[in-house]
Amino acid sequence: MELNRESSGDRSRRGEPELVVYYPALRVRLGVDFVIVSFMFIPIGALTAGSLWLLFLCANQLLARAGWGWGHLLLIQHEASWLPVAGAGLVLLPMTLLSGWFMVRAAAHSLRKARRTWWLRLTSKGFQVNDRVFTPRRFEWHEIDKFMLVAPSADIEYAVVGPPKTFAEAVRGGSTQSPAFRVGFHCSPGRRRKPASKLYSGLRGSDGTRVDGLVMGYWDRPFDEAVDLMNEWRTRYRAAG
């Protein structure tokens, strides 16, 4: 993520402070990177497509029983009861939604990186990250106790401060990479978001503080500078508020 200072027109005209940190543009590279991406997304795409097709056959067979579907497109051939078909549909539905949501989110992230519209926005009220498909993830400064460098609990003693290499870069280099810190935050008392806390429960700061969330981004500089940036804004505008 590049730390370049840009302001949106409406906010800057009103004199309100804003810093937009844009993610780097999407770079399509062949070789190991392509193999890794293919290994991740092709099976998930195939699973999503297959699940959708089976779900369609299930729905069509139920419609066919009511006289509306195609009789030759059936999920379970020669099945006279609707219960096994409906049961199969209930099993297929969550799997289809999960894999489909992953593909939609991955596509949205890739599109934002290609158009360079994936960002972290800091304002006097708080910060936003558009790392979701629809509305950005929003936090206000009074919700945050502190920003800090975090790493998996088991690796905290060996973590290094610096921009992490990708898996492909590590493979090409032929050497193992030390675990890297990431930019995390700890919420103020009473402001912890429980689902997020459970999701990141394995990450802690160097002082043992458990992380309540991460500031997503591929920073183009050491992470300690990113933490200083976030804490500077939090201190300045939390005190002002």
C-alpha positions in Angstrom: 0.0 0.0 0.0 1.4 3.3 -1.0 1.4 6.1 1.6 0.7 9.1 -0.7 -1.3 12.0 0.6 -4.3 12.8 -1.5 -7.6 14.5 -0.5 -11.0 14.2 -2.0 -12.4 17.4 -3.5 -15.4 17.9 -1.3 -13.7 17.3 2.0 -10.6 19.4 1.1 -12.7 22.3 0.0 -14.3 22.3 3.4 -10.9 22.3 5.0 -11.4 19.0 6.8 -8.2 16.8 7.0 -8.1 13.6 5.0 -5.5 11.2 4.0 -6.2 8.5 1.4 -3.7 5.6 1.2 -4.1 3.8 -2.1 -3.3 0.2 -2.7 -0.7 -0.5 -5.4 -2.0 -1.1 -8.9 -2.6 -4.7 -9.9 0.5 -6.4 -11.5 -0.1 -9.5 -13.5 3.0 -11.6 -13.6 3.6 -15.1 -15.1 5.6 -17.9 -13.6 5.3 -18.9 -10.0 2.7 -16.1 -9.2 0.4 -17.4 -11.9 0.7 -20.9 -10.7 -0.1 -19.9 -7.1 -3.1 -17.8 -8.1 -4.4 -20.6 -10.4 -3.9 -23.2 -7.6 -6.1 -21.0 -5.3 -8.9 -19.8 -7.6 -9.4 -22.5 -10.2 -10.6 -25.2 -7.7 -12.8 -22.6 -5.9 -14.2 -21.4 -9.3 -14.9 -25.0 -10.3 -16.5 -25.8 -6.9 -18.7 -22.7 -7.3 -19.8 -23.6 -10.8 -20.4 -27.2 -9.9 -22.4 -26.2 -6.8 -24.5 -23.8 -8.8 -25.3 -26.4 -11.5 -26.3 -29.0 -8.9 -28.4 -26.4 -7.1 -30.1 -25.6 -10.4 -30.8 -29.3 -11.0 -32.3 -29.5 -7.5 -34.6 -26.5 -8.0 -35.6 -27.8 -11.5 -36.5 -31.2 -10.1 -38.7 -29.6 -7.5 -40.3 -27.5 -10.2 -40.7 -30.5 -12.4 -42.8 -32.2 -9.7 -45.1 -29.2 -9.9 -45.2 -29.4 -13.7 -43.0 -26.4 -14.4 -39.5 -27.7 -14.8 -37.6 -29.7 -17.4 -38.1 -33.5 -16.9 -34.7 -34.4 -18.3 -32.7 -32.2 -16.0 -32.9 -33.9 -12.6 -30.6 -34.0 -9.6 -31.7 -37.5 -8.5 -32.9 -39.7 -11.3 -36.1 -41.8 -10.7 -36.7 -40.2 -7.3 -40.4 -39.9 -6.6 -40.3 -38.1 -3.3 -39.4 -34.4 -2.9 -37.7 -34.8 0.5 -34.3 -36.2 -0.7 -34.1 -33.5 -3.4 -35.0 -30.7 -0.9 -32.5 -32.1 1.6 -29.7 -32.1 -1.0 -30.6 -28.5 -1.9 -30.3 -27.5 1.8 -26.8 -29.1 1.9 -25.7 -27.5 -1.4 -27.0 -24.0 -0.6 -24.5 -22.9 2.1 -21.6 -24.4 0.2 -22.6 -22.5 -2.9 -23.1 -19.2 -1.1 -19.7 -19.5 0.7 -17.7 -20.3 -2.4 -19.7 -17.8 -4.5 -19.1 -15.1 -1.9 -15.4 -15.8 -1.9 -15.2 -15.5 -5.7 -17.2 -12.3 -5.7 -15.0 -10.7 -3.0 -11.8 -11.8 -4.8 -13.1 -10.4 -8.0 -14.1 -7.1 -6.3 -10.6 -6.8 -4.7 -8.9 -7.5 -8.0 -11.0 -5.0 -9.9 -10.3 -2.3 -7.2 -6.6 -3.0 -7.5 -6.7 -2.9 -11.3 -8.5 0.5 -11.2 -6.5 1.6 -8.2 -9.7 2.3 -6.1 -8.8 0.1 -3.1 -7.9 2.4 -0.3 -7.6 3.2 3.4 -9.1 6.7 4.2 -8.2 8.6 7.4 -10.3 11.5 8.5 -10.8 13.6 11.6 -13.6 11.2 12.7 -11.9 7.9 12.0 -10.7 5.6 9.3 -12.4 3.5 6.6 -11.1 0.6 4.5 -13.1 -0.6 1.4 -12.0 -4.2 1.9 -15.6 -5.5 1.6 -17.7 -6.0 -1.4 -20.2 -3.2 -0.6 -19.9 -0.6 2.1 -16.4 0.2 3.5 -15.4 -1.0 7.0 -15.6 2.0 9.3 -14.0 2.7 12.7 -14.1 5.9 14.7 -11.0 7.1 16.6 -12.7 6.8 20.0 -13.3 3.1 19.4 -9.5 2.4 19.1 -7.2 2.2 22.1 -4.0 1.9 20.1 -2.5 0.6 16.9 0.4 -1.8 17.1 2.6 -4.3 15.3 1.1 -7.8 15.6 2.1 -11.3 14.7 0.9 -14.9 15.5 1.5 -15.6 19.2 3.9 -18.5 18.4 6.0 -16.3 16.1 6.0 -13.0 18.0 9.6 -13.5 19.2 10.9 -14.1 15.7 8.8 -11.5 13.8 10.6 -8.8 11.8 9.7 -5.2 11.0 9.5 -4.7 7.3 7.4 -5.3 4.2 6.8 -9.0 3.9 7.7 -10.9 0.8 5.1 -12.8 -1.2 5.1 -16.5 -1.1 6.3 -16.5 -4.8 9.2 -14.2 -3.9 10.2 -16.5 -1.1 10.1 -19.5 -3.4 12.2 -17.8 -6.1 14.7 -16.6 -3.4 15.1 -20.2 -2.2 15.1 -19.1 1.5 12.6 -19.2 4.3 11.2 -15.9 5.5 10.9 -14.9 9.1 7.3 -14.2 10.2 6.5 -10.5 9.6 4.5 -8.1 11.8 1.2 -6.7 10.5 -0.7 -3.5 11.4 -3.3 -4.3 14.0 -5.3 -2.4 16.6 -6.7 -2.9 20.1 -10.2 -1.5 20.8 -11.1 0.8 23.7 -12.9 -0.9 26.7 -16.5 -1.7 25.7 -15.8 -1.1 22.0 -14.6 -4.6 21.1 -16.3 -6.3 18.2 -16.6 -9.9 19.3 -16.7 -11.7 15.9 -13.6 -9.8 14.8 -11.9 -10.5 18.1 -12.4 -14.2 17.7 -11.2 -14.1 14.1 -7.9 -12.5 15.0 -7.5 -14.2 18.4 -4.2 -15.8 17.4 -2.5 -12.4 16.8 -0.8 -10.4 19.5 1.4 -7.4 20.0 4.9 -7.7 21.3 3.6 -6.7 24.8 1.1 -9.6 24.7 -1.9 -7.4 23.8 -4.5 -9.3 21.9 -5.5 -7.8 18.5 -9.1 -6.9 17.8 -8.6 -6.2 14.1 -6.2 -5.6 11.3 -5.7 -2.6 9.0 -5.5 -4.4 5.7 -2.9 -3.3 3.3 0.4 -4.0 1.5 2.5 -1.2 2.9 5.4 0.0 0.8 7.5 0.8 3.9 8.3 -0.8 7.3 5.1 -1.5 9.3 6.3 0.5 12.3 6.0 3.7 10.2 2.4 2.6 9.3 1.6 2.1 13.0 3.1 5.6 13.8 0.9 7.1 11.1 -2.3 5.5 12.5 -1.5 6.4 16.1 -0.6 10.0 15.1 -4.1 10.5 13.6 -5.8 8.6 16.5 -4.1 10.8 19.1 -4.6 14.0 17.4 -8.3 13.7 16.6 -9.4 11.6 19.5 -8.1 14.4 21.8 -9.8 17.0 19.6 -13.1 15.1 19.8 
